[in-house]
Amino acid sequence: MDLNKFTTKAAGAVEGALSLVTTHGQQSIEPAHLLAALLSTDSGIVLPLLKKLGKDTATLLRETEKLIASFPRVSGAGEPYIGSALREVFVRADKEAKRLQDQYVSTEHLFLALIEDATLARVIGVARADAERERGADELVEVHRGAVGRDDAARLRPHQRPEELAYPGDDAPDTVPEPATPGIA
């Protein structure tokens, strides 16, 4: 996993998952930790997307926290590490980014990869059956983009804030020039 290939919000979600592991005295960072991190932030697309799909995000967060509480705790162990299930999520998220022709992995791609996990799909109540996988992903993406606008991960450098993006045709200066004073050359 290369966080340089993640948008700022996606990298922040991974850091949030790490924080949850530490808080709960666990060692392996799992997909549920990442989902809880995504559900715990107001920025990003996951909450607006789930709300648009009619989901109660507070209940989803509580259910995800219950799942996390069931994970084994460790004491005196080494550093937290990324579990194999979360590595698979990262691989799927990277594939989603490429499929959607985005240069960086965003929270959108992470979410689409997370709902492929059977346990999390049950918790979230959003599943993508194999036969409907492409259509389901496209529907989720379209719901998201209709709800909050396009998260342009193709143009968002990993550590660039969205407000720093320069959009095509946006050649206007940031400030309006002062009008020339009449009679002064």
N, CA and C of each residue as an Amber inpcrd file, in Angstrom:
protein
   555
   0.8440000  -1.1680000   0.0000000   0.0000000   0.0000000   0.0000000
   0.8910000   1.2330000   0.0000000   0.6490000   2.0940000  -0.9490000
   1.4010000   3.3290000  -1.0730000   0.4420000   4.4920000  -0.8450000
   0.5430000   5.1340000   0.3240000  -0.3660000   6.2390000   0.6310000
  -0.1790000   7.4140000  -0.3100000   0.9120000   7.4500000  -1.0660000
   1.0950000   8.5070000  -2.0540000   0.1190000   8.3610000  -3.2120000
  -0.5010000   7.1870000  -3.3350000  -1.5000000   6.9630000  -4.3780000
  -2.9170000   7.2020000  -3.8520000  -3.0360000   7.7070000  -2.6210000
  -4.3220000   7.9740000  -1.9920000  -4.5420000   9.4830000  -1.9370000
  -5.8080000   9.8960000  -2.0720000  -6.1260000  11.3010000  -1.8630000
  -5.9340000  11.6130000  -0.3840000  -5.9400000  12.8820000  -0.0520000
  -5.7550000  13.2950000   1.3330000  -6.8150000  12.6820000   2.2390000
  -8.0660000  12.7010000   1.7930000  -9.1540000  12.1460000   2.6140000
  -9.0290000  10.6390000   2.7670000  -8.6150000   9.9440000   1.7110000
  -8.4490000   8.4930000   1.7970000  -7.3020000   8.1490000   2.7480000
  -6.1990000   8.8790000   2.6490000  -5.0710000   8.6530000   3.5620000
  -5.4930000   8.9630000   4.9970000  -6.2980000  10.0060000   5.1710000
  -6.8060000  10.3380000   6.5010000  -7.6840000   9.2410000   7.0740000
  -8.4570000   8.5850000   6.2150000  -9.2950000   7.4690000   6.6710000
  -8.4280000   6.3030000   7.1420000  -7.3390000   6.0390000   6.4380000
  -6.4230000   4.9690000   6.8490000  -5.7950000   5.3170000   8.1920000
  -5.4080000   6.5730000   8.3660000  -4.8520000   7.0190000   9.6470000
  -5.9030000   6.9080000  10.7530000  -7.1600000   7.2170000  10.4300000
  -8.2440000   7.0660000  11.3890000  -8.4390000   5.6140000  11.7980000
  -8.3050000   4.7030000  10.8360000  -8.4110000   3.2660000  11.1340000
  -7.2870000   2.8420000  12.0740000  -6.0900000   3.3360000  11.8290000
  -4.9520000   3.0410000  12.7080000  -5.2220000   3.5500000  14.1120000
  -5.7760000   4.7340000  14.2160000  -6.1080000   5.3020000  15.5210000
  -7.1310000   4.4460000  16.2590000  -8.1210000   3.9310000  15.5390000
  -9.1290000   3.0640000  16.1540000  -8.5150000   1.7760000  16.6850000
  -7.5850000   1.2210000  15.9280000  -6.9120000  -0.0080000  16.3670000
  -6.1860000   0.2490000  17.6810000  -5.4810000   1.3630000  17.7390000
  -4.7290000   1.7160000  18.9480000  -5.6730000   1.9460000  20.1150000
  -6.7510000   2.6740000  19.8740000  -7.7340000   2.9780000  20.9150000
  -8.3520000   1.7110000  21.4950000  -8.6100000   0.7250000  20.6280000
  -9.2570000  -0.5100000  21.0710000  -8.2640000  -1.5630000  21.5580000
  -6.9970000  -1.2580000  21.5650000  -6.0030000  -2.2230000  22.0360000
  -5.8860000  -3.4230000  21.1120000  -6.0510000  -3.1810000  19.8330000
  -5.9640000  -4.2590000  18.8550000  -4.6790000  -4.0840000  18.0520000
  -4.3550000  -5.0740000  17.2540000  -3.1120000  -4.9880000  16.5210000
  -3.3110000  -4.9780000  15.0170000  -4.2400000  -5.7470000  14.5160000
  -4.4650000  -5.8600000  13.0790000  -5.5010000  -4.8370000  12.6210000
  -5.1300000  -4.0150000  11.6360000  -6.0720000  -3.0440000  11.0700000
  -6.9130000  -3.7860000  10.0380000  -8.2150000  -3.8100000  10.2710000
  -9.1480000  -4.5860000   9.4530000 -10.0940000  -3.6630000   8.6820000
 -10.8160000  -4.2010000   7.6980000 -11.7650000  -3.3790000   6.9340000
 -12.7900000  -2.6510000   7.8150000 -13.2240000  -3.2620000   8.8980000
 -14.2000000  -2.6090000   9.7790000 -13.6240000  -1.3340000  10.3930000
 -12.3350000  -1.3410000  10.7020000 -11.6980000  -0.1280000  11.2360000
 -11.7510000   0.9960000  10.1890000 -11.4720000   0.6430000   8.9400000
 -11.5120000   1.6380000   7.8710000 -12.9340000   2.1540000   7.6670000
 -13.9060000   1.2540000   7.6890000 -15.3020000   1.6830000   7.5380000
 -15.6990000   2.6230000   8.6720000 -15.3330000   2.2750000   9.9010000
 -15.6600000   3.1420000  11.0430000 -15.0140000   4.5120000  10.8770000
 -13.7830000   4.5470000  10.3860000 -13.1100000   5.8310000  10.1570000
 -13.8500000   6.6350000   9.0960000 -14.3000000   5.9810000   8.0440000
 -15.0490000   6.6680000   6.9860000 -16.4000000   7.1720000   7.4980000
 -17.0220000   6.4080000   8.3900000 -18.3170000   6.7900000   8.9430000
 -18.1940000   7.8700000  10.0120000 -16.9880000   8.0790000  10.5180000
 -16.7740000   9.0240000  11.6170000 -16.4020000  10.4250000  11.1670000
 -16.2710000  10.6190000   9.8890000 -15.8740000  11.9350000   9.4030000
 -16.9750000  12.5620000   8.5630000 -17.1370000  13.8630000   8.7440000
 -18.1560000  14.5780000   7.9720000 -17.6660000  14.9280000   6.5810000
 -16.3440000  14.9380000   6.3910000 -15.8230000  15.2440000   5.0580000
 -15.7690000  13.9520000   4.2530000 -15.7420000  14.0790000   2.9700000
 -15.7320000  12.8900000   2.1200000 -17.0970000  12.5730000   1.5890000
 -17.1850000  11.4460000   0.9120000 -18.4190000  11.1180000   0.2100000
 -19.2430000  10.0300000   0.8690000 -18.6700000   9.3120000   1.8290000
 -19.3480000   8.1250000   2.3470000 -20.6600000   8.4750000   3.0390000
 -20.6540000   9.4460000   3.9410000 -21.8950000   9.7930000   4.6430000
 -22.9720000  10.3160000   3.6950000 -22.6530000  11.2740000   2.8130000
 -23.7000000  11.7270000   1.8800000 -24.2120000  10.6040000   0.9830000
 -23.3210000   9.7190000   0.5760000 -23.7120000   8.6050000  -0.2760000
 -24.6740000   7.6780000   0.4530000 -24.3200000   7.3010000   1.6800000
 -25.1820000   6.4050000   2.4500000 -26.5240000   7.0610000   2.7760000
 -26.4920000   8.3440000   3.0760000 -27.7530000   9.0540000   3.3420000
 -28.6210000   9.0860000   2.0940000 -28.0040000   9.2950000   0.9320000
 -28.7460000   9.3000000  -0.3280000 -29.3680000   7.9270000  -0.5930000
 -28.6880000   6.8720000  -0.1170000 -29.2120000   5.5110000  -0.2650000
 -30.2250000   5.1650000   0.8290000 -30.5250000   6.1390000   1.7170000
 -31.5320000   5.9320000   2.7500000 -31.0200000   5.2210000   3.9880000
 -29.7330000   5.2410000   4.2180000 -29.1530000   4.5410000   5.3710000
 -28.9940000   5.4940000   6.5510000 -29.1890000   4.9610000   7.7500000
 -28.9770000   5.7150000   8.9900000 -27.5080000   5.5440000   9.3770000
 -26.7160000   6.5700000   9.1390000 -25.2660000   6.4500000   9.3260000
 -24.8720000   6.2940000  10.7950000 -25.6400000   6.8660000  11.7060000
 -25.3330000   6.7090000  13.1360000 -25.4930000   5.2470000  13.5420000
 -26.5370000   4.5990000  13.0450000 -26.7460000   3.1720000  13.3350000
 -25.6460000   2.3380000  12.6930000 -25.2700000   2.6670000  11.4720000
 -24.1930000   1.9300000  10.8110000 -22.8890000   2.0520000  11.5910000
 -22.6020000   3.2310000  12.1140000 -21.3850000   3.4180000  12.8980000
 -21.4430000   2.5830000  14.1760000 -22.5860000   2.5790000  14.8510000
 -22.7340000   1.7600000  16.0760000 -22.5360000   0.2740000  15.7680000
 -23.1310000  -0.1980000  14.6800000 -22.9860000  -1.6100000  14.3070000
 -21.5290000  -1.9440000  13.9600000 -20.8630000  -1.0240000  13.2850000
 -19.4570000  -1.2330000  12.9390000 -18.6060000  -1.2360000  14.1940000
 -18.9040000  -0.3610000  15.1440000 -18.1610000  -0.3250000  16.4110000
 -18.3710000  -1.6160000  17.2130000 -19.5830000  -2.1740000  17.1600000
 -19.8320000  -3.4700000  17.8220000 -18.9620000  -4.5550000  17.2010000
 -18.8690000  -4.5400000  15.8900000 -18.0370000  -5.5120000  15.1910000
 -16.5730000  -5.3530000  15.6080000 -16.1030000  -4.1310000  15.6650000
 -14.7170000  -3.8690000  16.0730000 -14.4710000  -4.3310000  17.5060000
 -15.4370000  -4.1090000  18.3790000 -15.2980000  -4.5320000  19.7790000
 -15.1730000  -6.0450000  19.9150000 -15.6550000  -6.7780000  18.9180000
 -15.5630000  -8.2440000  18.9730000 -14.1890000  -8.7680000  18.5390000
 -13.3570000  -7.8980000  17.9780000 -12.0200000  -8.3180000  17.5330000
 -11.1280000  -8.5400000  18.7460000 -10.1480000  -9.4410000  18.6150000
  -9.2440000  -9.7190000  19.7470000  -8.4380000  -8.4840000  20.1510000
  -8.2290000  -8.3810000  21.4580000  -7.3890000  -7.3150000  22.0040000
  -6.0280000  -7.9060000  22.3380000  -5.0230000  -7.0650000  22.2620000
  -3.6700000  -7.5030000  22.6240000  -3.0730000  -6.4680000  23.5680000
  -2.1470000  -6.9150000  24.3940000  -1.4540000  -5.9690000  25.2620000
   0.0370000  -6.2680000  25.1880000   0.7930000  -5.2150000  25.1870000
   2.2410000  -5.3680000  25.1340000   2.7610000  -5.8820000  23.8080000
   1.9180000  -5.8670000  22.8080000   2.3270000  -6.3780000  21.4960000
   3.0350000  -5.2810000  20.7080000   3.5040000  -5.6220000  19.5440000
   4.2080000  -4.6830000  18.6780000   3.2810000  -3.6740000  18.0380000
   3.7850000  -3.0840000  16.9990000   3.0600000  -2.0590000  16.2620000
   1.8540000  -2.6410000  15.5240000   0.7980000  -1.8260000  15.3450000
  -0.3280000  -2.2810000  14.5220000   0.1330000  -2.5430000  13.0880000
  -0.5510000  -3.4540000  12.4270000  -0.2160000  -3.7830000  11.0440000
  -1.4980000  -3.9170000  10.2350000  -1.3630000  -3.8090000   8.9260000
  -2.5060000  -3.9270000   8.0300000  -2.7980000  -5.4090000   7.8220000
  -4.0080000  -5.8160000   8.1860000  -4.4130000  -7.2040000   8.0380000
  -4.6100000  -7.5800000   6.5730000  -4.6060000  -8.8680000   6.3050000
  -4.7180000  -9.3340000   4.9130000  -6.0500000  -8.9220000   4.2790000
  -7.1260000  -8.8920000   5.0560000  -8.4250000  -8.4860000   4.5030000
  -8.4010000  -7.0230000   4.0710000  -7.7200000  -6.1740000   4.8350000
  -7.6390000  -4.7640000   4.4550000  -6.7150000  -4.5840000   3.2610000
  -5.6750000  -5.3960000   3.1670000  -4.8140000  -5.3500000   1.9760000
  -5.6360000  -5.6470000   0.7200000  -6.5270000  -6.6290000   0.8280000
  -7.4000000  -6.9610000  -0.3030000  -8.3190000  -5.7890000  -0.6460000
  -8.7970000  -5.0830000   0.3640000  -9.6320000  -3.8990000   0.1320000
  -8.8360000  -2.8590000  -0.6440000  -7.5810000  -2.6580000  -0.2610000
  -6.7430000  -1.6790000  -0.9620000  -6.5250000  -2.0760000  -2.4200000
  -6.3370000  -3.3660000  -2.6680000  -6.1580000  -3.8420000  -4.0460000
  -7.4350000  -3.5820000  -4.8510000  -8.5960000  -3.9030000  -4.2600000
  -9.8680000  -3.6630000  -4.9510000 -10.1000000  -2.1690000  -5.1730000
  -9.7460000  -1.3520000  -4.1870000  -9.9200000   0.1010000  -4.3230000
  -9.0520000   0.6470000  -5.4510000  -7.8440000   0.1240000  -5.5680000
  -6.9610000   0.5500000  -6.6530000  -7.5670000   0.1540000  -8.0060000
  -8.1390000  -1.0340000  -8.0700000  -8.7950000  -1.4690000  -9.3100000
  -9.9940000  -0.5790000  -9.6330000 -10.7550000  -0.1820000  -8.5960000
 -11.8940000   0.7140000  -8.8000000 -11.4140000   2.0540000  -9.3520000
 -10.3270000   2.5690000  -8.7950000  -9.7930000   3.8510000  -9.2740000
  -9.4210000   3.7470000 -10.7510000  -8.7700000   2.6570000 -11.1100000
  -8.3750000   2.4720000 -12.5110000  -9.6040000   2.3030000 -13.4030000
 -10.5960000   1.5530000 -12.9240000 -11.8130000   1.3270000 -13.7020000
 -12.5470000   2.6390000 -13.9500000 -12.5260000   3.5110000 -12.9620000
 -13.1930000   4.8040000 -13.0810000 -12.2710000   5.8680000 -13.6770000
 -11.1060000   5.4260000 -14.1040000 -10.1130000   6.2850000 -14.7500000
  -9.6650000   7.4330000 -13.8490000  -9.5180000   7.1330000 -12.5660000
  -8.9940000   8.1000000 -11.6050000  -7.5460000   7.7480000 -11.3050000
  -6.7470000   8.7500000 -11.1180000  -5.3250000   8.5470000 -10.8990000
  -5.0130000   8.1270000  -9.4670000  -5.8090000   8.5990000  -8.5100000
  -5.5640000   8.3170000  -7.0980000  -6.7550000   7.5720000  -6.4870000
  -6.4880000   6.8210000  -5.4280000  -7.5220000   6.1070000  -4.6850000
  -8.1870000   7.1110000  -3.7420000  -9.4960000   7.2180000  -3.8470000
 -10.2540000   8.1580000  -3.0130000 -11.1250000   7.3850000  -2.0260000
 -11.8190000   8.1120000  -1.1620000 -12.7350000   7.4630000  -0.2260000
 -13.8620000   6.7520000  -0.9720000 -14.2230000   7.2670000  -2.1220000
 -15.2260000   6.6190000  -2.9740000 -14.7660000   5.2130000  -3.3530000
 -13.5220000   5.0980000  -3.7910000 -12.9840000   3.7950000  -4.1930000
 -12.8540000   2.8600000  -2.9940000 -12.4370000   3.4070000  -1.8550000
 -12.3370000   2.5840000  -0.6450000 -13.6990000   2.0410000  -0.2570000
 -14.7300000   2.9000000  -0.3090000 -16.0700000   2.4580000   0.0520000
 -16.5700000   1.3690000  -0.8940000 -16.3770000   1.5790000  -2.1920000
 -16.8130000   0.5700000  -3.1600000 -16.0960000  -0.7570000  -2.9310000
 -14.8270000  -0.6940000  -2.5160000 -14.0840000  -1.9160000  -2.2190000
 -14.5520000  -2.5430000  -0.9030000 -14.8860000  -1.7170000   0.0710000
 -15.3230000  -2.2330000   1.3710000 -16.6310000  -3.0070000   1.2850000
 -17.5580000  -2.5710000   0.4320000 -18.8430000  -3.2610000   0.3940000
 -18.7520000  -4.6080000  -0.3040000 -17.5770000  -4.9440000  -0.8090000
 -17.3640000  -6.2860000  -1.3510000 -17.1080000  -7.2940000  -0.2330000
 -16.7690000  -6.8020000   0.9500000 -16.5680000  -7.6600000   2.1210000
 -17.9470000  -8.0940000   2.6050000 -18.1780000  -9.3960000   2.6700000
 -19.5120000  -9.9190000   2.9970000 -20.0070000  -9.4340000   4.3550000
 -19.1400000  -9.4290000   5.3610000 -19.5490000  -8.9930000   6.7000000
 -19.9440000  -7.5260000   6.6890000 -19.1300000  -6.7020000   6.0550000
 -19.4300000  -5.2710000   6.0220000 -20.6450000  -4.9800000   5.1410000
 -20.8200000  -5.7330000   4.0860000 -21.9930000  -5.5500000   3.2320000
 -23.2730000  -5.7960000   4.0360000 -23.2370000  -6.7900000   4.9330000
 -24.4040000  -7.0480000   5.7880000 -24.6100000  -5.9000000   6.7760000
 -23.5310000  -5.4010000   7.3540000 -23.6370000  -4.2970000   8.3080000
 -24.1950000  -3.0600000   7.6140000 -23.6550000  -2.7540000   6.4370000
 -24.0590000  -1.5560000   5.7130000 -25.4310000  -1.7310000   5.0820000
 -25.7320000  -2.9480000   4.6450000 -26.9940000  -3.1890000   3.9570000
 -26.9110000  -2.8200000   2.4860000 -25.6950000  -2.7220000   1.9760000
 -25.4620000  -2.4430000   0.5600000 -24.5540000  -3.5470000   0.0640000
 -25.0280000  -4.3250000  -0.8780000 -24.2210000  -5.4200000  -1.3980000
 -24.1200000  -5.3190000  -2.9070000 -23.0750000  -5.9070000  -3.4240000
 -22.8920000  -5.9420000  -4.8780000 -22.7280000  -7.4050000  -5.2660000
 -23.7910000  -7.9720000  -5.7720000 -23.7230000  -9.3510000  -6.2260000
 -22.8090000  -9.4300000  -7.4370000 -22.1660000 -10.5730000  -7.6040000
 -21.2170000 -10.7280000  -8.7130000 -21.8390000 -10.3940000 -10.0630000
 -23.0530000 -10.8630000 -10.2940000 -23.6870000 -10.6380000 -11.5940000
 -24.0160000  -9.1650000 -11.8180000 -24.2100000  -8.4110000 -10.7510000
 -24.5890000  -7.0150000 -10.8710000 -23.4600000  -6.0800000 -10.4480000
 -22.2660000  -6.6120000 -10.3160000 -21.1530000  -5.8530000  -9.7560000
 -20.9130000  -4.5400000 -10.4850000 -20.7420000  -4.5850000 -11.7820000
 -20.4360000  -3.3640000 -12.5260000 -21.5910000  -2.3700000 -12.4640000
 -22.8080000  -2.8800000 -12.6530000 -23.9690000  -1.9930000 -12.6080000
 -24.1220000  -1.3930000 -11.2170000 -23.9150000  -2.2020000 -10.1750000
 -24.0240000  -1.7170000  -8.7980000 -23.0100000  -0.6400000  -8.5010000
 -21.7700000  -0.8570000  -8.9240000 -20.7280000   0.1470000  -8.6980000
 -21.0760000   1.4320000  -9.4150000 -21.5080000   1.3090000 -10.6480000
 -21.8500000   2.4940000 -11.4170000 -23.0220000   3.2500000 -10.7830000
 -24.0150000   2.5050000 -10.2760000 -25.1470000   3.1520000  -9.6250000
 -24.6980000   3.8940000  -8.3750000 -23.8440000   3.2560000  -7.5670000
 -23.3450000   3.9200000  -6.3630000 -22.5560000   5.1750000  -6.7180000
 -21.7250000   5.0660000  -7.7140000 -20.9280000   6.2170000  -8.1380000
 -21.8400000   7.3290000  -8.6240000 -22.8460000   6.9760000  -9.4290000
 -23.7540000   8.0000000  -9.9330000 -24.5700000   8.6290000  -8.8060000
 -25.0170000   7.8170000  -7.8300000 -25.7350000   8.3670000  -6.6790000
 -24.8240000   9.3410000  -5.9520000 -23.5710000   8.9260000  -5.7470000
 -22.6080000   9.7930000  -5.0650000 -22.4010000  11.0810000  -5.8300000
 -22.1210000  10.9680000  -7.0860000 -21.8060000  12.1550000  -7.8780000
 -23.0170000  13.0640000  -7.9970000 -24.2120000  12.4800000  -7.9910000
 -25.4180000  13.2930000  -8.0060000 -25.6650000  13.9670000  -6.6680000
 -25.2230000  13.3140000  -5.5840000 -25.4610000  13.8580000  -4.2450000
 -24.4800000  14.9550000  -3.8740000 -23.2120000  14.7710000  -4.2060000
 -22.2030000  15.7150000  -3.7250000 -21.2590000  16.2230000  -4.7970000
 -21.4830000  15.8650000  -6.0390000 -20.5700000  16.3080000  -7.0920000
 -19.4080000  15.3480000  -7.2190000 -18.6710000  15.4710000  -8.2930000
 -17.5930000  14.5360000  -8.6060000 -16.3910000  14.7640000  -7.7120000
 -15.9450000  13.7050000  -7.0380000 -14.7000000  13.7230000  -6.2700000
 -13.6080000  13.4410000  -7.2860000 -13.0050000  14.4760000  -7.8070000
 -12.0960000  14.3180000  -8.9280000 -10.7510000  13.7860000  -8.4890000
 -10.7200000  12.4970000  -8.2110000  -9.4990000  11.8620000  -7.7470000
  -8.4510000  11.7840000  -8.8380000  -8.8440000  11.9690000 -10.0780000
  -7.8670000  11.9260000 -11.1610000  -6.9700000  13.1460000 -11.1250000
  -7.4870000  14.2520000 -10.5980000  -6.7050000  15.4790000 -10.6180000
  -6.2770000  15.9190000  -9.2350000  -6.7070000  15.2380000  -8.2040000
  -6.3910000  15.6250000  -6.8440000  -5.1190000  14.9190000  -6.4000000
  -4.0590000  15.6650000  -6.2930000  -2.8140000  15.0720000  -5.8210000
  -3.0270000  14.6050000  -4.3970000  -2.2940000  13.5920000  -3.9500000
  -2.5510000  12.9840000  -2.6500000  -2.6440000  13.9470000  -1.4680000
  -1.8820000  15.0010000  -1.4560000  -1.8920000  15.8760000  -0.2920000
  -2.3490000  17.2780000  -0.6440000  -3.1950000  17.3700000  -1.6600000
  -3.7150000  18.6440000  -2.1060000  -5.1360000  18.7880000  -1.6000000
  -5.4440000  19.9480000  -1.0790000  -6.8030000  20.1940000  -0.6160000
  -7.6940000  20.4570000  -1.8220000  -8.9620000  20.0250000  -1.7940000
  -9.8530000  20.2250000  -2.9340000  -9.9480000  21.6780000  -3.3700000
  -9.9040000  22.6100000  -2.4290000 -10.0250000  24.0090000  -2.8130000
  -8.8080000  24.5010000  -3.5950000  -7.7360000  23.6950000  -3.6430000
  -6.5490000  24.0680000  -4.3950000  -6.6100000  23.6070000  -5.8520000
  -7.6480000  22.8820000  -6.2170000  -7.7420000  22.3840000  -7.5780000
  -7.9490000  23.5170000  -8.5690000  -7.3010000  23.4170000  -9.6820000
  -7.5120000  24.3680000 -10.7690000  -8.2980000  23.6360000 -11.8430000
  -9.5090000  24.0630000 -12.1020000 -10.3560000  23.3990000 -13.0680000
 -10.1240000  23.9640000 -14.4640000 -10.2770000  23.1350000 -15.5110000
 -10.1010000  23.6310000 -16.8750000 -11.0250000  24.8240000 -17.1170000
 -10.4810000  25.8410000 -17.7550000 -11.2750000  27.0200000 -18.0360000
 -11.3470000  27.9890000 -16.8770000 -10.7470000  27.6120000 -15.7500000
 -10.7700000  28.4660000 -14.5770000  -9.4960000  29.3040000 -14.5640000
  -9.4020000  30.1920000 -15.5490000  -8.2110000  31.0090000 -15.6890000
  -8.3580000  32.3550000 -14.9890000  -9.4910000  32.5570000 -14.3410000
  -9.7260000  33.8400000 -13.6870000  -8.7780000  33.9910000 -12.5020000
  -8.2530000  35.1880000 -12.3020000  -7.3750000  35.3900000 -11.1490000
  -8.1660000  35.2590000  -9.8560000  -7.4490000  34.9670000  -8.7680000
  -8.1000000  34.8040000  -7.4710000  -8.6890000  36.1080000  -6.9550000
  -8.1200000  37.2340000  -7.3600000  -8.6360000  38.5200000  -6.9060000
  -9.0340000  39.3450000  -8.1150000  -9.9730000  40.2140000  -7.9120000
 -10.4160000  41.1000000  -8.9800000  -9.4940000  42.3130000  -8.9610000
  -8.9230000  42.6790000 -10.1220000  -8.0230000  43.8380000 -10.1270000
  -8.7820000  45.1210000  -9.8140000  -8.0790000  46.0180000  -9.1700000
  -8.6520000  47.3170000  -8.8430000  -8.9400000  48.0610000 -10.1360000
 -10.0550000  48.7600000 -10.2160000 -10.3260000  49.5380000 -11.4280000
  -9.3070000  50.6850000 -11.5320000  -8.9650000  50.9850000 -12.7490000
  -8.0070000  52.0690000 -12.9840000  -8.6410000  53.3760000 -12.5250000
  -7.8450000  54.2050000 -11.8930000  -8.3180000  55.4940000 -11.4290000
  -8.3190000  56.4530000 -12.6250000  -9.4650000  57.0980000 -12.8990000
  -9.5330000  58.0130000 -14.0510000  -8.4880000  59.1330000 -13.9150000
  -7.8450000  59.4430000 -15.0340000  -6.9050000  60.5360000 -15.0850000
  -5.4950000  60.1580000 -14.6680000  -5.2750000  58.9540000 -14.1630000
  -3.9230000  58.5440000 -13.7600000  -3.4700000  57.4790000 -14.7350000
  -2.3110000  57.7090000 -15.3550000  -1.8140000  56.7860000 -16.3610000
  -0.9030000  55.7640000 -15.7520000
